[in-house]
Amino acid sequence: MSMIKNMDKAQVMVLKEQVSYQAGQVVSKTLAQNDALSVTLFAFDRDEEISTHESGGDAFVTCLDGVGKITIDGMEYELHEGESIVMPAKHPHAVYGKEQFKMLLVVVF
């Protein structure tokens, strides 16, 4: 059984091209999900967000395109293409598209 889903294997790809922007939406594409790990691509249209919440695992975010705002414990951080941040487990955090913004999210439980 395959552990990675929703993408071709043994093929070179551009990761940010694996999820598309949609007007007025946050689009997600799950690549892997189990009890220990979650890997998801996201595409945020400008001004779209995932509101404040907490996760049971550390969440590693890498910006693939655009500019996003990550809020952790009330502190705001701006992410640009190629930059990453860790949102610690059990700390309130939110994600906002300052402009169109794509990210890779890896949560380790």
LINCORLIN-V208322 format. One line per field, one symbol per residue. ss: DSSP state (H for helix, E for strand, - for the rest). burial: + if it has 9 or more other ideal C-beta (glycine too) atoms within 8 Angstrom, else -. Layout:
# LINCORLIN-V208322
ss->???
burial->???
This chain:
# LINCORLIN-V208322
ss->--------------HHHH-------EEEEEEEE---EEEEEEEE----EEEEE----EEEEEEEEEEEEEEE--EEEEEE---EEEE-----EEEEEEEEEEEEEEEE-
burial->---+-------------++-+----+++++++----++++++++++-++-----+-++++++++-+++++++----+++-----+-+-+-++++++++-++++++++--
